[in-house]
Amino acid sequence: MMHPNQIVSREQIVNQLWEVGTEPHSNVVAAQMRLLRRKLDPNGNDSLIETVYGMGYCFTMSGSCTIKVAPCPNPGL
């Protein structure tokens, strides 16, 4: 994991996964996070991906996220 226990914004995820100018529909990131949660934990117990409303997603093993936004690896995109 590049940014464990840090909040990664939807914009940062879009910039890493889609080409410039091909931004996905509004709920695509949320839908993909839901599918990823199901794959990581099919029983629906403790999710490794936490939604931080209004900020983004946090990938955690400890169950708690810091309120530190991860730096964007490609600024200016």
Distance bins in CASP14 RR format, pairs under 12 A and 6 or more apart:
PFRMAT RR
TARGET T0000
AUTHOR 0000-0000-0000
RMODE 2
METHOD distances of the structure
MODEL  1
1 8 0 0 0 0 0 1 0 0 0 0 0
1 40 0 0 0 0 0 1 0 0 0 0 0
1 48 0 0 0 0 1 0 0 0 0 0 0
1 49 0 0 0 0 0 1 0 0 0 0 0
1 57 0 0 0 0 0 1 0 0 0 0 0
1 58 0 0 0 0 0 1 0 0 0 0 0
1 59 1 0 1 0 0 0 0 0 0 0 0
1 60 0 0 0 0 1 0 0 0 0 0 0
1 61 0 0 0 0 1 0 0 0 0 0 0
1 62 0 0 0 0 0 1 0 0 0 0 0
1 70 0 0 0 0 0 1 0 0 0 0 0
2 8 0 0 0 0 1 0 0 0 0 0 0
2 12 0 0 0 0 0 1 0 0 0 0 0
2 13 0 0 0 0 0 1 0 0 0 0 0
2 16 0 0 0 0 1 0 0 0 0 0 0
2 59 0 0 0 0 1 0 0 0 0 0 0
2 70 1 0 0 1 0 0 0 0 0 0 0
2 71 0 0 0 0 0 1 0 0 0 0 0
2 72 0 0 0 0 0 1 0 0 0 0 0
2 73 0 0 0 0 1 0 0 0 0 0 0
3 9 0 0 0 0 0 1 0 0 0 0 0
3 12 0 0 0 0 1 0 0 0 0 0 0
3 13 0 0 0 0 0 1 0 0 0 0 0
3 16 0 0 0 0 0 1 0 0 0 0 0
3 56 0 0 0 0 0 1 0 0 0 0 0
3 57 0 0 0 0 0 1 0 0 0 0 0
3 58 0 0 0 0 1 0 0 0 0 0 0
3 59 1 0 0 1 0 0 0 0 0 0 0
3 60 0 0 0 0 0 1 0 0 0 0 0
3 65 0 0 0 0 0 1 0 0 0 0 0
3 66 0 0 0 0 0 1 0 0 0 0 0
3 68 0 0 0 0 1 0 0 0 0 0 0
3 69 0 0 0 0 1 0 0 0 0 0 0
3 70 1 1 0 0 0 0 0 0 0 0 0
3 71 0 0 0 0 1 0 0 0 0 0 0
3 72 0 0 0 0 0 1 0 0 0 0 0
3 73 0 0 0 0 1 0 0 0 0 0 0
4 48 0 0 0 0 1 0 0 0 0 0 0
4 49 0 0 0 0 0 1 0 0 0 0 0
4 50 0 0 0 0 0 1 0 0 0 0 0
4 58 0 0 0 0 1 0 0 0 0 0 0
4 59 1 0 0 1 0 0 0 0 0 0 0
4 60 1 0 0 1 0 0 0 0 0 0 0
4 61 1 0 0 1 0 0 0 0 0 0 0
4 62 0 0 0 0 1 0 0 0 0 0 0
4 63 0 0 0 0 0 1 0 0 0 0 0
4 64 0 0 0 0 0 1 0 0 0 0 0
4 65 0 0 0 0 1 0 0 0 0 0 0
4 66 0 0 0 0 1 0 0 0 0 0 0
4 68 0 0 0 0 0 1 0 0 0 0 0
4 70 0 0 0 0 1 0 0 0 0 0 0
5 48 0 0 0 0 0 1 0 0 0 0 0
5 49 0 0 0 0 0 1 0 0 0 0 0
5 50 0 0 0 0 1 0 0 0 0 0 0
5 52 0 0 0 0 0 1 0 0 0 0 0
5 57 0 0 0 0 0 1 0 0 0 0 0
5 58 1 0 0 1 0 0 0 0 0 0 0
5 59 1 0 0 1 0 0 0 0 0 0 0
5 60 1 0 1 0 0 0 0 0 0 0 0
5 61 1 0 0 1 0 0 0 0 0 0 0
5 62 1 0 0 1 0 0 0 0 0 0 0
5 63 0 0 0 0 1 0 0 0 0 0 0
5 64 1 0 0 1 0 0 0 0 0 0 0
5 65 1 0 1 0 0 0 0 0 0 0 0
5 66 1 0 1 0 0 0 0 0 0 0 0
5 67 0 0 0 0 0 1 0 0 0 0 0
5 68 0 0 0 0 1 0 0 0 0 0 0
5 70 0 0 0 0 1 0 0 0 0 0 0
6 12 0 0 0 0 0 1 0 0 0 0 0
6 50 0 0 0 0 0 1 0 0 0 0 0
6 52 0 0 0 0 0 1 0 0 0 0 0
6 55 0 0 0 0 0 1 0 0 0 0 0
6 56 0 0 0 0 0 1 0 0 0 0 0
6 57 0 0 0 0 1 0 0 0 0 0 0
6 58 1 0 0 1 0 0 0 0 0 0 0
6 59 0 0 0 0 1 0 0 0 0 0 0
6 60 0 0 0 0 1 0 0 0 0 0 0
6 62 0 0 0 0 0 1 0 0 0 0 0
6 64 0 0 0 0 0 1 0 0 0 0 0
6 65 1 0 0 1 0 0 0 0 0 0 0
6 66 1 0 1 0 0 0 0 0 0 0 0
6 67 0 0 0 0 1 0 0 0 0 0 0
6 68 1 0 1 0 0 0 0 0 0 0 0
6 69 1 0 0 1 0 0 0 0 0 0 0
6 70 1 0 1 0 0 0 0 0 0 0 0
6 71 0 0 0 0 1 0 0 0 0 0 0
7 13 0 0 0 0 0 1 0 0 0 0 0
7 49 0 0 0 0 0 1 0 0 0 0 0
7 50 0 0 0 0 1 0 0 0 0 0 0
7 51 0 0 0 0 1 0 0 0 0 0 0
7 52 1 0 1 0 0 0 0 0 0 0 0
7 53 0 0 0 0 0 1 0 0 0 0 0
7 54 0 0 0 0 1 0 0 0 0 0 0
7 55 1 0 1 0 0 0 0 0 0 0 0
7 56 1 0 1 0 0 0 0 0 0 0 0
7 57 1 0 0 1 0 0 0 0 0 0 0
7 58 1 0 1 0 0 0 0 0 0 0 0
7 59 0 0 0 0 1 0 0 0 0 0 0
7 60 0 0 0 0 0 1 0 0 0 0 0
7 64 0 0 0 0 0 1 0 0 0 0 0
7 65 1 0 1 0 0 0 0 0 0 0 0
7 66 1 0 0 1 0 0 0 0 0 0 0
7 67 1 0 0 1 0 0 0 0 0 0 0
7 68 1 0 0 1 0 0 0 0 0 0 0
7 69 1 0 1 0 0 0 0 0 0 0 0
7 70 1 0 0 1 0 0 0 0 0 0 0
7 71 0 0 0 0 0 1 0 0 0 0 0
8 14 0 0 0 0 0 1 0 0 0 0 0
8 15 0 0 0 0 0 1 0 0 0 0 0
8 16 0 0 0 0 1 0 0 0 0 0 0
8 17 0 0 0 0 0 1 0 0 0 0 0
8 29 0 0 0 0 0 1 0 0 0 0 0
8 33 0 0 0 0 0 1 0 0 0 0 0
8 49 0 0 0 0 1 0 0 0 0 0 0
8 50 0 0 0 0 0 1 0 0 0 0 0
8 51 0 0 0 0 0 1 0 0 0 0 0
8 52 0 0 0 0 1 0 0 0 0 0 0
8 55 0 0 0 0 1 0 0 0 0 0 0
8 56 1 0 0 1 0 0 0 0 0 0 0
8 57 1 0 1 0 0 0 0 0 0 0 0
8 58 1 0 0 1 0 0 0 0 0 0 0
8 59 1 0 0 1 0 0 0 0 0 0 0
8 60 0 0 0 0 0 1 0 0 0 0 0
8 65 0 0 0 0 1 0 0 0 0 0 0
8 66 0 0 0 0 0 1 0 0 0 0 0
8 68 0 0 0 0 0 1 0 0 0 0 0
8 69 1 0 0 1 0 0 0 0 0 0 0
8 70 1 0 1 0 0 0 0 0 0 0 0
8 71 0 0 0 0 1 0 0 0 0 0 0
8 72 0 0 0 0 1 0 0 0 0 0 0
8 73 0 0 0 0 0 1 0 0 0 0 0
9 15 0 0 0 0 1 0 0 0 0 0 0
9 16 0 0 0 0 0 1 0 0 0 0 0
9 29 0 0 0 0 1 0 0 0 0 0 0
9 51 0 0 0 0 0 1 0 0 0 0 0
9 52 0 0 0 0 1 0 0 0 0 0 0
9 54 0 0 0 0 1 0 0 0 0 0 0
9 55 1 0 0 1 0 0 0 0 0 0 0
9 56 1 0 1 0 0 0 0 0 0 0 0
9 57 0 0 0 0 1 0 0 0 0 0 0
9 58 0 0 0 0 0 1 0 0 0 0 0
9 68 0 0 0 0 0 1 0 0 0 0 0
9 69 1 0 0 1 0 0 0 0 0 0 0
9 70 1 0 0 1 0 0 0 0 0 0 0
9 71 0 0 0 0 0 1 0 0 0 0 0
9 72 0 0 0 0 1 0 0 0 0 0 0
10 16 0 0 0 0 0 1 0 0 0 0 0
10 17 0 0 0 0 0 1 0 0 0 0 0
10 18 0 0 0 0 0 1 0 0 0 0 0
10 23 0 0 0 0 0 1 0 0 0 0 0
10 24 0 0 0 0 0 1 0 0 0 0 0
10 26 0 0 0 0 1 0 0 0 0 0 0
10 27 0 0 0 0 0 1 0 0 0 0 0
10 28 0 0 0 0 1 0 0 0 0 0 0
10 29 1 0 1 0 0 0 0 0 0 0 0
10 30 0 0 0 0 1 0 0 0 0 0 0
10 31 0 0 0 0 0 1 0 0 0 0 0
10 32 0 0 0 0 0 1 0 0 0 0 0
10 33 0 0 0 0 1 0 0 0 0 0 0
10 51 0 0 0 0 0 1 0 0 0 0 0
10 52 0 0 0 0 0 1 0 0 0 0 0
10 53 0 0 0 0 0 1 0 0 0 0 0
10 54 0 0 0 0 1 0 0 0 0 0 0
10 55 0 0 0 0 1 0 0 0 0 0 0
10 56 1 0 1 0 0 0 0 0 0 0 0
10 57 1 0 0 1 0 0 0 0 0 0 0
10 69 0 0 0 0 0 1 0 0 0 0 0
10 72 0 0 0 0 0 1 0 0 0 0 0
11 17 0 0 0 0 0 1 0 0 0 0 0
11 18 0 0 0 0 0 1 0 0 0 0 0
11 23 0 0 0 0 1 0 0 0 0 0 0
11 24 0 0 0 0 0 1 0 0 0 0 0
11 29 0 0 0 0 1 0 0 0 0 0 0
11 54 0 0 0 0 0 1 0 0 0 0 0
11 55 0 0 0 0 0 1 0 0 0 0 0
11 56 0 0 0 0 1 0 0 0 0 0 0
11 57 0 0 0 0 0 1 0 0 0 0 0
11 69 0 0 0 0 0 1 0 0 0 0 0
11 70 0 0 0 0 0 1 0 0 0 0 0
11 72 1 0 0 1 0 0 0 0 0 0 0
11 74 0 0 0 0 0 1 0 0 0 0 0
11 75 0 0 0 0 0 1 0 0 0 0 0
11 76 0 0 0 0 0 1 0 0 0 0 0
11 77 0 0 0 0 1 0 0 0 0 0 0
12 18 0 0 0 0 0 1 0 0 0 0 0
12 29 0 0 0 0 0 1 0 0 0 0 0
12 55 0 0 0 0 0 1 0 0 0 0 0
12 56 0 0 0 0 1 0 0 0 0 0 0
12 57 0 0 0 0 1 0 0 0 0 0 0
12 59 0 0 0 0 0 1 0 0 0 0 0
12 69 0 0 0 0 1 0 0 0 0 0 0
12 70 1 0 0 1 0 0 0 0 0 0 0
12 71 0 0 0 0 1 0 0 0 0 0 0
12 72 1 0 1 0 0 0 0 0 0 0 0
12 73 1 0 0 1 0 0 0 0 0 0 0
12 74 0 0 0 0 1 0 0 0 0 0 0
12 75 0 0 0 0 0 1 0 0 0 0 0
12 76 0 0 0 0 0 1 0 0 0 0 0
12 77 0 0 0 0 1 0 0 0 0 0 0
13 23 0 0 0 0 0 1 0 0 0 0 0
13 24 0 0 0 0 1 0 0 0 0 0 0
13 28 0 0 0 0 1 0 0 0 0 0 0
13 29 1 0 1 0 0 0 0 0 0 0 0
13 30 0 0 0 0 0 1 0 0 0 0 0
13 32 0 0 0 0 1 0 0 0 0 0 0
13 33 0 0 0 0 1 0 0 0 0 0 0
13 36 0 0 0 0 0 1 0 0 0 0 0
13 49 0 0 0 0 0 1 0 0 0 0 0
13 56 0 0 0 0 1 0 0 0 0 0 0
13 57 1 0 0 1 0 0 0 0 0 0 0
13 58 0 0 0 0 0 1 0 0 0 0 0
13 59 0 0 0 0 0 1 0 0 0 0 0
13 70 0 0 0 0 0 1 0 0 0 0 0
13 72 0 0 0 0 0 1 0 0 0 0 0
13 73 0 0 0 0 0 1 0 0 0 0 0
14 20 0 0 0 0 1 0 0 0 0 0 0
14 21 0 0 0 0 0 1 0 0 0 0 0
14 22 0 0 0 0 1 0 0 0 0 0 0
14 23 1 0 1 0 0 0 0 0 0 0 0
14 24 1 0 0 1 0 0 0 0 0 0 0
14 25 0 0 0 0 0 1 0 0 0 0 0
14 26 0 0 0 0 0 1 0 0 0 0 0
14 28 0 0 0 0 1 0 0 0 0 0 0
14 29 1 0 0 1 0 0 0 0 0 0 0
14 30 0 0 0 0 0 1 0 0 0 0 0
14 32 0 0 0 0 0 1 0 0 0 0 0
14 56 0 0 0 0 0 1 0 0 0 0 0
14 57 0 0 0 0 0 1 0 0 0 0 0
14 72 0 0 0 0 0 1 0 0 0 0 0
14 74 0 0 0 0 0 1 0 0 0 0 0
14 77 0 0 0 0 1 0 0 0 0 0 0
15 21 0 0 0 0 0 1 0 0 0 0 0
15 22 0 0 0 0 0 1 0 0 0 0 0
15 23 0 0 0 0 1 0 0 0 0 0 0
15 24 0 0 0 0 0 1 0 0 0 0 0
15 29 0 0 0 0 0 1 0 0 0 0 0
15 70 0 0 0 0 0 1 0 0 0 0 0
15 71 0 0 0 0 0 1 0 0 0 0 0
15 72 1 0 0 1 0 0 0 0 0 0 0
15 73 0 0 0 0 1 0 0 0 0 0 0
15 74 1 0 1 0 0 0 0 0 0 0 0
15 75 0 0 0 0 1 0 0 0 0 0 0
15 76 0 0 0 0 1 0 0 0 0 0 0
15 77 1 0 1 0 0 0 0 0 0 0 0
16 29 0 0 0 0 0 1 0 0 0 0 0
16 70 0 0 0 0 0 1 0 0 0 0 0
16 72 0 0 0 0 1 0 0 0 0 0 0
16 73 1 0 0 1 0 0 0 0 0 0 0
16 74 1 0 0 1 0 0 0 0 0 0 0
16 77 0 0 0 0 1 0 0 0 0 0 0
17 23 0 0 0 0 0 1 0 0 0 0 0
17 24 0 0 0 0 1 0 0 0 0 0 0
17 28 0 0 0 0 1 0 0 0 0 0 0
17 29 0 0 0 0 1 0 0 0 0 0 0
17 32 0 0 0 0 1 0 0 0 0 0 0
17 33 0 0 0 0 0 1 0 0 0 0 0
17 36 0 0 0 0 0 1 0 0 0 0 0
17 74 0 0 0 0 0 1 0 0 0 0 0
17 77 0 0 0 0 0 1 0 0 0 0 0
18 24 1 0 1 0 0 0 0 0 0 0 0
18 25 0 0 0 0 0 1 0 0 0 0 0
18 28 0 0 0 0 1 0 0 0 0 0 0
18 29 0 0 0 0 1 0 0 0 0 0 0
18 32 0 0 0 0 0 1 0 0 0 0 0
18 74 0 0 0 0 0 1 0 0 0 0 0
18 77 0 0 0 0 0 1 0 0 0 0 0
19 74 0 0 0 0 0 1 0 0 0 0 0
19 77 0 0 0 0 1 0 0 0 0 0 0
20 74 0 0 0 0 1 0 0 0 0 0 0
20 76 0 0 0 0 1 0 0 0 0 0 0
20 77 1 0 1 0 0 0 0 0 0 0 0
21 77 0 0 0 0 1 0 0 0 0 0 0
22 28 0 0 0 0 0 1 0 0 0 0 0
22 77 0 0 0 0 0 1 0 0 0 0 0
23 29 0 0 0 0 1 0 0 0 0 0 0
23 77 0 0 0 0 0 1 0 0 0 0 0
24 30 0 0 0 0 0 1 0 0 0 0 0
24 31 0 0 0 0 1 0 0 0 0 0 0
24 32 0 0 0 0 1 0 0 0 0 0 0
25 31 0 0 0 0 1 0 0 0 0 0 0
25 32 0 0 0 0 0 1 0 0 0 0 0
27 33 0 0 0 0 0 1 0 0 0 0 0
27 34 0 0 0 0 1 0 0 0 0 0 0
28 34 0 0 0 0 0 1 0 0 0 0 0
28 35 0 0 0 0 0 1 0 0 0 0 0
29 35 0 0 0 0 0 1 0 0 0 0 0
29 36 0 0 0 0 0 1 0 0 0 0 0
29 49 0 0 0 0 0 1 0 0 0 0 0
29 51 0 0 0 0 0 1 0 0 0 0 0
29 56 0 0 0 0 1 0 0 0 0 0 0
29 57 0 0 0 0 1 0 0 0 0 0 0
30 36 0 0 0 0 0 1 0 0 0 0 0
30 37 0 0 0 0 0 1 0 0 0 0 0
30 49 0 0 0 0 0 1 0 0 0 0 0
30 51 0 0 0 0 1 0 0 0 0 0 0
30 53 0 0 0 0 0 1 0 0 0 0 0
30 54 0 0 0 0 0 1 0 0 0 0 0
30 56 0 0 0 0 1 0 0 0 0 0 0
30 57 0 0 0 0 1 0 0 0 0 0 0
31 37 0 0 0 0 0 1 0 0 0 0 0
31 38 0 0 0 0 0 1 0 0 0 0 0
32 38 0 0 0 0 0 1 0 0 0 0 0
32 39 0 0 0 0 0 1 0 0 0 0 0
32 49 0 0 0 0 0 1 0 0 0 0 0
32 57 0 0 0 0 0 1 0 0 0 0 0
33 39 0 0 0 0 0 1 0 0 0 0 0
33 40 0 0 0 0 0 1 0 0 0 0 0
33 47 0 0 0 0 1 0 0 0 0 0 0
33 48 0 0 0 0 0 1 0 0 0 0 0
33 49 1 0 1 0 0 0 0 0 0 0 0
33 50 0 0 0 0 1 0 0 0 0 0 0
33 51 1 0 0 1 0 0 0 0 0 0 0
33 52 0 0 0 0 0 1 0 0 0 0 0
33 56 0 0 0 0 1 0 0 0 0 0 0
33 57 1 0 1 0 0 0 0 0 0 0 0
33 58 0 0 0 0 0 1 0 0 0 0 0
33 59 0 0 0 0 0 1 0 0 0 0 0
34 40 0 0 0 0 0 1 0 0 0 0 0
34 41 0 0 0 0 0 1 0 0 0 0 0
34 44 0 0 0 0 0 1 0 0 0 0 0
34 47 0 0 0 0 1 0 0 0 0 0 0
34 49 0 0 0 0 1 0 0 0 0 0 0
34 51 0 0 0 0 1 0 0 0 0 0 0
34 57 0 0 0 0 0 1 0 0 0 0 0
35 41 0 0 0 0 0 1 0 0 0 0 0
35 42 0 0 0 0 0 1 0 0 0 0 0
35 49 0 0 0 0 0 1 0 0 0 0 0
36 42 0 0 0 0 0 1 0 0 0 0 0
36 47 0 0 0 0 1 0 0 0 0 0 0
36 48 0 0 0 0 1 0 0 0 0 0 0
36 49 1 0 0 1 0 0 0 0 0 0 0
36 51 0 0 0 0 0 1 0 0 0 0 0
36 57 0 0 0 0 1 0 0 0 0 0 0
36 59 0 0 0 0 1 0 0 0 0 0 0
37 43 0 0 0 0 0 1 0 0 0 0 0
37 44 1 0 0 1 0 0 0 0 0 0 0
37 45 0 0 0 0 0 1 0 0 0 0 0
37 46 0 0 0 0 0 1 0 0 0 0 0
37 47 1 0 1 0 0 0 0 0 0 0 0
37 48 1 0 0 1 0 0 0 0 0 0 0
37 49 1 0 1 0 0 0 0 0 0 0 0
37 50 0 0 0 0 1 0 0 0 0 0 0
37 51 0 0 0 0 1 0 0 0 0 0 0
37 57 0 0 0 0 1 0 0 0 0 0 0
37 59 0 0 0 0 0 1 0 0 0 0 0
38 44 1 0 0 1 0 0 0 0 0 0 0
38 45 0 0 0 0 0 1 0 0 0 0 0
38 47 0 0 0 0 1 0 0 0 0 0 0
38 48 0 0 0 0 0 1 0 0 0 0 0
38 49 0 0 0 0 0 1 0 0 0 0 0
39 47 0 0 0 0 0 1 0 0 0 0 0
39 48 0 0 0 0 0 1 0 0 0 0 0
39 49 0 0 0 0 0 1 0 0 0 0 0
40 46 0 0 0 0 1 0 0 0 0 0 0
40 47 1 0 0 1 0 0 0 0 0 0 0
40 48 1 0 1 0 0 0 0 0 0 0 0
40 49 1 0 0 1 0 0 0 0 0 0 0
40 59 0 0 0 0 1 0 0 0 0 0 0
40 60 0 0 0 0 0 1 0 0 0 0 0
40 61 0 0 0 0 0 1 0 0 0 0 0
41 47 1 0 1 0 0 0 0 0 0 0 0
41 48 1 0 0 1 0 0 0 0 0 0 0
41 49 0 0 0 0 1 0 0 0 0 0 0
46 60 0 0 0 0 1 0 0 0 0 0 0
46 61 0 0 0 0 1 0 0 0 0 0 0
46 62 0 0 0 0 0 1 0 0 0 0 0
46 63 1 0 0 1 0 0 0 0 0 0 0
46 64 0 0 0 0 0 1 0 0 0 0 0
47 57 0 0 0 0 0 1 0 0 0 0 0
47 58 0 0 0 0 0 1 0 0 0 0 0
47 59 0 0 0 0 1 0 0 0 0 0 0
47 60 0 0 0 0 1 0 0 0 0 0 0
47 61 0 0 0 0 0 1 0 0 0 0 0
47 63 0 0 0 0 1 0 0 0 0 0 0
47 65 0 0 0 0 0 1 0 0 0 0 0
48 57 0 0 0 0 0 1 0 0 0 0 0
48 58 0 0 0 0 1 0 0 0 0 0 0
48 59 1 0 0 1 0 0 0 0 0 0 0
48 60 1 0 0 1 0 0 0 0 0 0 0
48 61 1 0 0 1 0 0 0 0 0 0 0
48 62 0 0 0 0 0 1 0 0 0 0 0
48 63 0 0 0 0 1 0 0 0 0 0 0
48 65 0 0 0 0 0 1 0 0 0 0 0
49 56 0 0 0 0 0 1 0 0 0 0 0
49 57 1 0 1 0 0 0 0 0 0 0 0
49 58 1 0 0 1 0 0 0 0 0 0 0
49 59 1 0 1 0 0 0 0 0 0 0 0
49 60 1 0 0 1 0 0 0 0 0 0 0
49 61 0 0 0 0 0 1 0 0 0 0 0
49 63 0 0 0 0 0 1 0 0 0 0 0
49 65 0 0 0 0 0 1 0 0 0 0 0
50 56 0 0 0 0 1 0 0 0 0 0 0
50 57 1 0 0 1 0 0 0 0 0 0 0
50 58 1 0 1 0 0 0 0 0 0 0 0
50 59 1 0 0 1 0 0 0 0 0 0 0
50 60 1 0 1 0 0 0 0 0 0 0 0
50 61 0 0 0 0 0 1 0 0 0 0 0
50 62 0 0 0 0 0 1 0 0 0 0 0
50 63 1 0 0 1 0 0 0 0 0 0 0
50 64 0 0 0 0 1 0 0 0 0 0 0
50 65 1 0 1 0 0 0 0 0 0 0 0
50 66 0 0 0 0 0 1 0 0 0 0 0
51 57 1 0 1 0 0 0 0 0 0 0 0
51 58 1 0 0 1 0 0 0 0 0 0 0
51 59 0 0 0 0 0 1 0 0 0 0 0
51 60 0 0 0 0 0 1 0 0 0 0 0
51 65 0 0 0 0 0 1 0 0 0 0 0
52 58 1 0 1 0 0 0 0 0 0 0 0
52 59 0 0 0 0 0 1 0 0 0 0 0
52 60 0 0 0 0 0 1 0 0 0 0 0
52 63 0 0 0 0 0 1 0 0 0 0 0
52 64 0 0 0 0 0 1 0 0 0 0 0
52 65 1 0 0 1 0 0 0 0 0 0 0
52 66 0 0 0 0 0 1 0 0 0 0 0
52 67 0 0 0 0 1 0 0 0 0 0 0
52 68 0 0 0 0 0 1 0 0 0 0 0
52 69 0 0 0 0 1 0 0 0 0 0 0
52 70 0 0 0 0 0 1 0 0 0 0 0
53 65 0 0 0 0 0 1 0 0 0 0 0
54 67 0 0 0 0 0 1 0 0 0 0 0
54 69 0 0 0 0 0 1 0 0 0 0 0
55 65 0 0 0 0 1 0 0 0 0 0 0
55 66 0 0 0 0 0 1 0 0 0 0 0
55 67 1 0 0 1 0 0 0 0 0 0 0
55 68 0 0 0 0 0 1 0 0 0 0 0
55 69 1 0 0 1 0 0 0 0 0 0 0
55 70 0 0 0 0 0 1 0 0 0 0 0
56 65 0 0 0 0 1 0 0 0 0 0 0
56 67 0 0 0 0 0 1 0 0 0 0 0
56 69 0 0 0 0 1 0 0 0 0 0 0
56 70 0 0 0 0 1 0 0 0 0 0 0
57 65 0 0 0 0 1 0 0 0 0 0 0
57 69 0 0 0 0 0 1 0 0 0 0 0
57 70 0 0 0 0 0 1 0 0 0 0 0
58 64 0 0 0 0 1 0 0 0 0 0 0
58 65 1 1 0 0 0 0 0 0 0 0 0
58 66 0 0 0 0 1 0 0 0 0 0 0
58 67 0 0 0 0 1 0 0 0 0 0 0
58 68 0 0 0 0 1 0 0 0 0 0 0
58 69 0 0 0 0 0 1 0 0 0 0 0
58 70 0 0 0 0 1 0 0 0 0 0 0
59 65 0 0 0 0 1 0 0 0 0 0 0
59 66 0 0 0 0 0 1 0 0 0 0 0
59 70 0 0 0 0 1 0 0 0 0 0 0
60 66 0 0 0 0 1 0 0 0 0 0 0
END
